Amino acid sequence: MIRCIALLTTMLLLTVSCSGASDTETAQVATDVATPTEVPFTPTFTSASTLNSSLTPTLVPNIEIINYSGFSKQAIKKWVALAESKMKSRESRIFVFIYPVGKMKTPEKRIRSDYADRVFREHDVLISKDEIKSILGEIERWFEGDPCLDSEDKRQYLSDYKTWLEQGGDTSTMHPACERTRIVAMAITENMREHETIKDFQTFLFHEVYHAFQQDVEMEGECSRKRNEAGENSNSVWMNEGGAHYFATALAAELHGKTNYRSQILEIASLALKRKGDSERMGHDTEPDKWGAAALSLMIELNMITEESILNGSLFHECARELEFDHTSAEIQQVKNSWYLIENNSGIFQFKEEALTK
């Protein structure tokens, strides 16, 4: 049950990575592989009324984490719990596995898999065969009893995860295995371990779990019909990705006592535009998380949406990206044609006046 939008979203995820604090300690990046850790979560919403009808009452929407990275298990648990606490509600069961990879293989070789085919690249494998077997065994156990998944689904998904792990895939994805069953795979690369900070890792983590919190990613019916009908002009990719980037940037800033995340979002979008060039501004392969977050910022400025709806996830409850905001509407066209009108005013990035004029 691979959905087109899920694949597009996965292909366009950008890895942002690593360093931060747990309760009172600082979680450092380790060069050795950490002991595997499964961290069960008590979900905020566990009553039967919050569960999707396709799930039995015994399948509570829990979050489990397998951590083979060098980051503190308690810090990761704390950060994921913090992200979840910001949500208006959460319905999905979520399984996260985090693992290190080594140097990228040369020449570059893309990994073949059913889901996210040729998206991830091969790297040296740093975890053992037994550790890979343990990760897959825990996912298989977690899949058991989920009526949304049949035996072929489970076989195919586990085969993909096995391929990624055995080939050192630089994964950075949320795989919607079912409407309410989400798998997050995160590879910690050598560059992340050696050059990036805990804030970078937190941003990476927040981005991926936010995708798992988005409730309408796999919504069928009119949402799916309009998304498919719009094709590459659909709002789904840039709004889904932009929402995750906006949330991740804002929450990482909050953790580090920063208040200028809106300026940071616009600065990052400006840099992304410079890297790709104006001619590729609206391409689906043009860092949609970066320009999507800027576009959502503009929608806030134009009173089309509230910032709260992004930060609490409710913008992604009922497919507003397709059902409320038609991709052909004058409002959305203005946003797409104006999000890049950004200026640097004494170190503060903001929209130019022409972007804000309806």
N, C-alpha and C positions, 0 to 999 in steps of 0.2 A: 504494500500500500504506500508506495513512494509517491509523494505529491510533488508536482512541478515546482511549486513555490518553495517547498522545503529544500529542494535541491538548489534552486537559485540562491536562496538565502545562505545555504552552507557554502556554496562556491564563492560567495562574496564576503564572507566573514574575514576580518583582518585581525591578526593576532597582536594584541596589545599586552605587554607583560610586566613585571615582577617585584616586590619587597615590602613590610608593614608591621604592625604591632598586634600581639594577641592581648590577653588581659593586662599583664604588666611587663611582658617580655617582648623583645623584638625577634620576629621570625626571620632568620637569616637564610640566604640561599646556600644550600649545601652542594658539594661536588659529588658526594656519594649518594647512592640511592637509599631512600629512607625505608624503614620497615613499613609494610603495607598496613593501612588502617581503614577500617570500615566505621563510619560515624553515622549511626541512626539519628534521625531528627524526630522530635515530636512536632507535628504540623500545627500551625495556628488554627486551621479549620479542619476538624475531623468529624463533625457530625454528619449523619447520613444525608442531610439536606444539602450539604456542600459538595457531595460526590456526584460525578456524572452518572447518569442512569446506566451507562454501559459497564460500570464497575460494580462488583459485588461489595456488600458492606464490609467484608473482611479486608479488602484492598484499600486501606487508608492512604491518602495522598502524602506519603512520607518522602523524605529526602535521605538518600544514602550516598556516602562518599567512600571511594577507595583511593587512597593517597600514597603514591610511590614517589612523590616529589621530595625535594629537600625542605619544603616549607612545613612549618609547625601544623600538625593536625588540628590542634585547638584553635589556632589562628584562622585556618580555613573554615572550620565549623562556625566560629564566631562571625566571620564575614558573610558567610552564606545566610546565617540566621538573621543578621542585620539587614541584608538585602530583602529577605522574605518579609521581615517586619514592616517594610515600607509598602508592601502590596495591600491593596484594598481587600483582596481575597486571593486564594490560591486553590486550584483544583487538581493540578497535575501531580502524578507520582514522578519523582525525579531521581535518576541515578547518575552520579558524577564519577568519572575516573580520570585521574591525573597521573602522568608518568613522564619521566625525562627521556630525551633523545640526544644523541651525540651529533657529530658533524654531518652535514648534508652530503649525500653521495654525489660524486662527480663522475661523468656528466650527470646533470639533473635528470632524475627519473620520476615520473608521475606514477602514483599507485593506482592500479586498477581495482575497482570494487563496484558492487551494484549501486550502492548509495554513495554519492559524492565521488563519482568516477573521475579519476585523473585530477582531483582537487589537491590532494596532499602529496608531498614529496618524500622520497626515501631518505632516511638518516641512519647513522649507526645506532644499533639497538643497545640500550643500556640496562634493560631489565632482563631477567633470566626467563627461560622457558617455563619454569615452575611458577614464576610470578605472573606471566601471561596467562597460564592455565588457571591460576587463582582468580585473576580479574574476570575472565570469561565464565568461570564457575559461579562467581557471585552474581554476575548479570543474569546467567541462566536461572539461578535460584530466584532472583528478583522477578523475572518474567513469569514464573510459574503461577498459575491461577488467574492470570489476566485474560479475561474473556475476549478482549479486543485483539489478541494475538493468537493466530493459529500456528500449527507446528511448522509450516513453511516460512511464515514470518520470522519466527524465532531462529530457525536454521539460517536464513539469509542474513539476518542482522548480526548474529553471532559470528558468521563467516566474515562479514565486513570488518567487525571490530578486531577479529583475530588477524586479518590481513594488515590492518593499520598498525597493530602492535608488533607483529612479527617483522614488518618492514620499516619500523621506526618512523611512522607517519607523523608529520608535524600538524596534528589535528587541532582544530579550534572550531568546534561545531556543537550545535544542539540538534540532535536527530529526533524528530517527532515520530517515534515508533508507532504511536497511536494518538488519537485526539487528546488523551489525558495520560499518556505514557511517554516520558521524555528521557533521552540519554544525552548527557553532556560529556564530550571527550576533549581533553586538554593536554597537549604535549608541551613540556617545558624544554625549550631549545637551549643550545649552548649559549647563544647570544643573550637570551633572557637571563640565564644563570650568571653570566659574566659581566653584562653591561647594563641591565635594566634594574629598576628599583622595585621595592615592595608596592609602591603606588601603581606602578605599571602592571604588576601581577594582579593587584586588587581590581584594577580596571578591566583586565582580561576576564577575571572570574565573574565580576558583576555583569559584564556584557553577556556572557554565555548563560548564566543562570536567569537573567532577565528574559532571554528568549524562552527558557523553560517555563517561566511564569506567564508568558503571553498566552491567553486562553483561546484565541481565535485562529491560531496558526493553521490548524487543520479543519477549520469550519467548512462544512459542506453547504449545499443549497445555493441560494442566491449569491452568497459571498464567493464561493468557488466559481460559479458561473461567470460572474462579472470579472473576477481575477483572470480567468482563462481567456475570456473574450478580449480583455484589454492587452493580453500578452506582455510584451516588453514595456508597454506604456502604463501598466498597472502601477498603482500606488503601493502595492504590498511590500516589495523589496525595500524601497528606500524608507518607507515609514517603519517597517519592522526593524530594519537595521539602524535607522536613525534613532528610534526610540531606545534601543539597547545601548547605543553609544551615548546618548544624552543622559540616560539614567546612570550608566557606569561612571561617566565623567563627573557628574554631580555628586554621587555617593563617595567616590574616591576623594573628591575635594573636601567634602564634609568630614571625612575621617582625618584629614590632615589640616583641618582648621582653615581651609581656603574658602573664599566667598565669590571668587571671580570666574566660576566655571562657565558662565555664559560667554564671557570673553574668550576663554580657552577653547570652547566649542567652535566659535567663529574663526579663531586663529588657525585651528587644526584644519578646518574646511578650506581656508584660504591657501594654506600650504599644499593641501591635496590638489587643489585646482592648478596651482603652479606646477606641480609635478606632472600632471596629465596634459595640461594645455587646454585652452578655452574650447577648442574644437571638439574635445571629448567630454564636455561638461556634463551632459545628460546621459552618457553611456552607462549601462547596467554594470559594467566592469570598472567603473570609475569611483571606487571607494564609496559606495552608497551609504555606509554607516556615517562617514564624515559629512558628506554634503546633505545626507538625510537629516542629521541632527541639526545642521544649520537651517534647513528648510522648516523643520518643526519649530525651531526658535523663531523664525519669521512668522509662522502661523500663530504662535503665541502673541507676538507683537501686533498682529492684525486681528487679534481676538477671535480667531477661528477655532482655537482649542485653548485649554488651560494647561499651564505647566503641571499642575497637580495631577491631571489625567495621565501624563507621561510618568511622573515619579511614583504614582501608586498603581500603575499598570492598567487602569480602567480604560484607557484609550484602545486597548487591545482585548476587550471583552466581547464586543459585538460586531466586529469587522467594520468599524467606522471608516477605515482606510478605503474601502470599496463601496459600502452602502451609504455612507454619509457624505463622503468626498469623492465625487465622480472625477475620474482622471481627465475628462474633457471640459470640466467646468472652468469658468473664467477665473475663479479664485485659485484653483490649483495651478492653472496655467501661469498666473501671476507669481505664485510661489516658486514654480520651477524656473521661471525666467528672471527671478530677482534674488534668489538665496545667496548668490555670489557677490552681490553689491555690498561689500564689506569694506570698512575703512579702519585704519589704526589711528586712534585719537589718543596720543600721549601714552601709548602702551595698552590702551583699552580698545579691544576690537568690538565694533558695533556696526549695525546696518546703516548704510547711507540713507538720506532722506528719501531718495527716489524709490528705494525698496519698500518704504513704508507708506507710500502714497497709493491709495486704491484708485 
